[in-house]
Amino acid sequence: MNEQAPHTPAGFAIAPALPDIIPPLRERRGVRGFVWRHPTLSIGLALLVIMLLIAIFAPWLGTTDPTALAPAKRTREPSAEFWFGSDAYGRDVYSRVLFGARISLLVGFSVAILASLSGLLIGLVSGYVRKLDGVVMRCMDGVMSVPPILLAIALMALTRASVENVIMAITIAEFPRVARLVRGVVLSLREQPFVEAAIASGTSTPRIILAHILPNTVAPLSVQATYICGSAMIIESILSFIGAGTPPIIPSWGNVMADGRTLWQVKPYIIFFPAIFLSVTVLAVNLLGDGLRDALDPRMVKRL
């Protein structure tokens, strides 16, 4: 007796089996596949790259001298001549905002790198050398007991206003958090079987730290560095806004907002545009950090 083929209505085709659909989704490669797997990381990275390009190519984006004074053209509304308007001194807000991206990004990236490196070194030593752990961590706790912005203001009050001093002040306020994070990771790794095996085989302490401990701190340290970068840009803007940061002659987003604070009720655009740029940049850095956390943590990777 011949078996009959399954009956299907006219004009309808049998849908392919689920296993025939899943493999092509798993085989996504290239840029589209990366965006599909890590949308948060992709959006944050794209926004941050745009801000970097704006900062690098600011002189070629229709800008003028951001420090040029023009009293006859002060407090002009946004127009074809002044895209973002002009401030109380007649300076082009558009040019000052674009050039200000250089200072904010420079401070953010510099603080993130310096704080990560110094905190990594202290955290590795404190977490692995038990005799130094108590003393070093009590010092870190003392620094962390002071809010970062207050500590940065106090440090800036002892020095002259400059970009370099702002970077160092914010770095001193932020690196204890990195040290405590790395120390916690080292304490958990120190009791792992592969570390005990390396100790039993006679491996030296510096080699154990470099070969077995350090690589496992990269993932949490990278995520923490993005948080520090965004925090540093906000602290720099606060310092410049209250006059304790970069010199007023240097355009930064904090200085631009400080110049417009007395006119914000009648000329809100002077504060609005730098605030938008600062918010978007910090958002991009935070999205990048969240994306890195999802990509580097195997427990949070989403697979089909």
C-alpha positions as CSV (number, residue, x, y, z in Angstrom):
1,M,0.0,0.0,0.0
2,N,1.5,3.3,-1.1
3,E,2.0,6.0,1.6
4,Q,0.3,9.3,0.7
5,A,2.2,12.6,1.0
6,P,0.9,14.9,3.7
7,H,-2.0,17.0,2.4
8,T,-1.3,20.8,2.1
9,P,-3.7,23.4,0.8
10,A,-3.1,24.8,-2.6
11,G,-0.8,27.8,-2.6
12,F,0.9,26.9,0.7
13,A,4.3,25.5,1.2
14,I,5.6,23.4,4.1
15,A,7.6,25.6,6.4
16,P,11.3,24.5,6.8
17,A,12.2,22.8,10.0
18,L,13.6,25.0,12.9
19,P,17.1,23.5,12.7
20,D,17.2,24.7,9.1
21,I,16.6,28.3,10.2
22,I,18.9,28.5,13.3
23,P,22.3,27.8,11.7
24,P,22.2,30.8,9.3
25,L,21.5,33.0,12.3
26,R,24.4,31.5,14.2
27,E,26.7,32.0,11.2
28,R,26.3,35.8,11.1
29,R,29.7,37.3,10.6
30,G,31.3,40.6,10.0
31,V,30.0,44.0,11.0
32,R,26.4,43.0,10.8
33,G,27.0,40.0,13.0
34,F,28.8,42.0,15.6
35,V,26.0,44.6,15.8
36,W,23.5,41.8,16.0
37,R,25.3,40.1,18.9
38,H,26.3,43.3,20.8
39,P,23.8,46.1,20.0
40,T,24.6,48.1,23.1
41,L,28.4,47.9,22.5
42,S,27.9,48.9,18.9
43,I,25.7,51.9,19.6
44,G,28.1,53.2,22.3
45,L,31.1,52.7,20.2
46,A,29.5,54.4,17.2
47,L,28.5,57.5,19.2
48,L,32.0,57.7,20.8
49,V,33.7,57.4,17.4
50,I,31.5,60.2,16.1
51,M,32.5,62.4,19.1
52,L,36.2,61.6,18.5
53,L,35.9,62.5,14.8
54,I,34.2,65.8,15.8
55,A,37.1,66.6,18.2
56,I,39.8,65.7,15.7
57,F,38.4,67.4,12.7
58,A,36.9,70.4,14.5
59,P,39.0,73.0,12.5
60,W,37.5,71.7,9.2
61,L,33.9,71.6,10.3
62,G,33.0,75.2,9.6
63,T,34.4,76.5,12.8
64,T,36.2,79.8,13.6
65,D,38.7,80.8,16.3
66,P,36.9,79.7,19.5
67,T,38.6,82.4,21.5
68,A,38.0,85.3,19.1
69,L,36.0,88.1,20.8
70,A,33.4,90.1,18.9
71,P,31.4,92.4,21.3
72,A,29.3,93.8,18.5
73,K,27.9,90.2,17.8
74,R,27.3,89.1,21.4
75,T,24.3,87.0,22.5
76,R,23.2,86.4,18.9
77,E,20.5,83.7,18.4
78,P,21.3,80.5,16.4
79,S,21.4,81.5,12.7
80,A,23.3,80.8,9.5
81,E,26.1,82.9,10.8
82,F,26.2,81.4,14.3
83,W,24.8,77.9,14.2
84,F,24.7,77.6,18.0
85,G,24.5,81.3,18.6
86,S,27.1,83.5,20.3
87,D,27.9,84.1,23.9
88,A,28.2,87.3,26.0
89,Y,31.6,88.1,24.5
90,G,30.5,87.5,20.9
91,R,32.4,84.1,20.6
92,D,30.9,81.4,18.4
93,V,29.3,78.8,20.6
94,Y,29.4,76.2,17.8
95,S,33.2,76.5,17.5
96,R,33.6,76.5,21.3
97,V,31.5,73.4,21.7
98,L,33.4,71.5,18.9
99,F,36.8,72.5,20.2
100,G,35.7,71.8,23.8
101,A,35.2,68.2,22.9
102,R,39.0,67.9,22.7
103,I,39.5,68.9,26.3
104,S,36.6,66.8,27.7
105,L,37.7,63.7,25.8
106,L,41.3,64.2,26.6
107,V,40.6,64.5,30.3
108,G,38.2,61.5,30.2
109,F,40.6,59.1,28.4
110,S,43.7,60.3,30.3
111,V,42.1,59.8,33.7
112,A,40.7,56.4,32.7
113,I,44.2,55.2,31.6
114,L,46.1,56.7,34.5
115,A,43.6,55.6,37.1
116,S,43.3,52.1,35.7
117,L,47.1,51.6,35.5
118,S,47.8,52.9,39.0
119,G,44.8,51.1,40.5
120,L,45.8,47.9,38.8
121,L,49.3,48.0,40.2
122,I,48.1,48.7,43.8
123,G,45.3,46.2,43.6
124,L,47.6,43.4,42.4
125,V,50.1,44.0,45.1
126,S,47.6,44.5,47.8
127,G,45.5,41.5,46.9
128,Y,48.4,39.0,46.5
129,V,50.8,40.2,49.2
130,R,48.8,39.6,52.4
131,K,51.2,41.6,54.6
132,L,50.5,44.8,52.7
133,D,46.8,44.3,52.2
134,G,45.6,45.9,55.5
135,V,47.8,49.0,55.3
136,V,47.2,49.7,51.6
137,M,43.4,49.2,51.7
138,R,43.0,51.4,54.8
139,C,44.8,54.2,52.8
140,M,42.5,53.6,49.9
141,D,39.4,53.7,52.2
142,G,40.6,57.0,53.5
143,V,40.8,58.5,50.1
144,M,37.4,57.0,49.1
145,S,35.8,58.5,52.1
146,V,36.0,61.9,50.5
147,P,33.6,62.6,47.5
148,P,35.6,62.7,44.3
149,I,34.4,66.2,43.3
150,L,35.4,67.6,46.8
151,L,38.8,65.9,46.7
152,A,39.4,67.3,43.1
153,I,38.4,70.8,44.2
154,A,40.8,70.6,47.2
155,L,43.6,69.4,45.0
156,M,43.0,72.1,42.4
157,A,43.0,74.7,45.1
158,L,46.6,73.8,45.8
159,T,47.8,74.1,42.2
160,R,47.2,76.4,39.3
161,A,44.5,75.9,36.8
162,S,45.6,73.7,33.9
163,V,44.5,70.7,32.0
164,E,47.4,68.6,33.3
165,N,46.5,69.5,36.9
166,V,42.8,68.7,36.3
167,I,43.8,65.2,35.0
168,M,46.0,64.5,38.0
169,A,43.4,65.7,40.5
170,I,40.7,63.6,39.1
171,T,43.0,60.6,38.8
172,I,43.9,60.8,42.5
173,A,40.2,60.9,43.3
174,E,39.3,57.9,41.1
175,F,42.1,55.3,41.3
176,P,41.3,53.9,44.8
177,R,38.1,52.5,43.3
178,V,40.1,50.7,40.7
179,A,42.5,49.4,43.3
180,R,39.6,48.0,45.4
181,L,38.0,46.3,42.4
182,V,41.3,44.7,41.3
183,R,42.0,43.6,44.9
184,G,38.7,41.8,45.1
185,V,39.3,40.0,41.9
186,V,42.8,39.0,43.0
187,L,41.5,37.7,46.4
188,S,39.1,35.4,44.5
189,L,41.7,34.2,42.1
190,R,44.4,33.6,44.7
191,E,42.5,30.5,46.0
192,Q,41.9,29.0,42.6
193,P,43.4,25.6,41.9
194,F,45.5,26.8,38.9
195,V,47.2,29.4,41.2
196,E,47.8,26.8,43.9
197,A,49.3,24.5,41.3
198,A,51.6,27.3,40.0
199,I,52.8,27.9,43.6
200,A,53.4,24.2,44.2
201,S,55.4,23.9,41.0
202,G,57.8,26.6,42.3
203,T,56.7,29.5,40.0
204,S,57.9,32.9,41.3
205,T,55.4,35.4,42.6
206,P,55.9,38.0,39.9
207,R,55.4,35.3,37.2
208,I,52.2,34.1,38.9
209,I,50.8,37.6,39.0
210,L,51.7,38.4,35.4
211,A,50.8,35.1,33.8
212,H,47.8,33.9,35.9
213,I,46.3,36.8,37.9
214,L,46.7,39.8,35.5
215,P,44.9,38.4,32.5
216,N,41.8,37.6,34.6
217,T,41.6,41.2,35.7
218,V,41.3,42.7,32.1
219,A,37.6,42.2,31.7
220,P,36.4,43.9,35.0
221,L,39.1,46.5,34.6
222,S,37.9,47.5,31.1
223,V,34.4,48.0,32.3
224,Q,35.5,50.0,35.3
225,A,37.7,52.2,33.0
226,T,34.7,53.2,30.9
227,Y,32.8,54.3,34.1
228,I,35.9,56.3,35.2
229,C,36.1,58.0,31.8
230,G,32.5,59.2,31.9
231,S,32.8,60.2,35.6
232,A,36.0,62.2,34.8
233,M,34.3,64.2,32.0
234,I,31.5,65.1,34.3
235,I,33.9,66.1,37.2
236,E,36.0,68.2,34.7
237,S,32.8,70.0,33.6
238,I,31.8,70.7,37.2
239,L,35.3,72.0,38.0
240,S,35.3,74.2,35.0
241,F,31.8,75.4,35.7
242,I,32.7,76.6,39.1
243,G,36.0,78.1,38.0
244,A,38.3,75.5,39.5
245,G,39.1,73.5,36.4
246,T,40.7,74.4,33.0
247,P,41.5,78.1,32.5
248,P,38.6,80.1,31.0
249,I,40.5,80.9,27.9
250,I,40.6,77.2,27.0
251,P,37.2,76.1,25.5
252,S,35.7,73.1,27.3
253,W,32.1,72.1,27.8
254,G,32.2,73.2,31.4
255,N,33.7,76.6,30.5
256,V,31.0,77.2,27.8
257,M,28.2,76.4,30.3
258,A,29.9,78.6,32.9
259,D,29.9,81.5,30.4
260,G,26.2,81.2,29.9
261,R,25.0,80.6,33.4
262,T,24.1,84.2,34.0
263,L,22.0,84.4,30.8
264,W,20.5,80.9,30.9
265,Q,16.9,82.2,31.4
266,V,17.0,84.5,28.3
267,K,19.7,82.7,26.3
268,P,19.4,79.0,27.2
269,Y,21.1,77.8,24.0
270,I,24.5,78.8,25.4
271,I,24.1,76.1,28.0
272,F,21.9,73.7,26.0
273,F,24.3,72.8,23.3
274,P,27.4,71.9,25.4
275,A,25.1,70.1,27.8
276,I,23.7,67.9,25.0
277,F,27.2,67.1,23.7
278,L,28.3,66.2,27.2
279,S,25.3,64.0,27.9
280,V,25.6,62.2,24.6
281,T,29.3,61.5,25.2
282,V,28.8,60.2,28.7
283,L,25.9,58.1,27.4
284,A,28.1,56.6,24.7
285,V,30.8,55.7,27.3
286,N,28.2,54.1,29.6
287,L,26.7,52.1,26.7
288,L,30.2,51.0,25.8
289,G,30.9,49.8,29.3
290,D,27.6,47.9,29.5
291,G,28.3,46.3,26.1
292,L,31.8,45.3,27.2
293,R,30.4,43.8,30.4
294,D,27.9,41.7,28.3
295,A,30.5,40.7,25.8
296,L,33.3,39.8,28.3
297,D,31.1,38.0,30.9
298,P,30.4,34.5,29.6
299,R,27.3,34.2,31.9
300,M,25.7,37.2,30.2
301,V,26.4,36.3,26.6
302,K,23.2,35.8,24.7
303,R,23.3,32.9,22.3
304,L,20.6,31.7,20.0
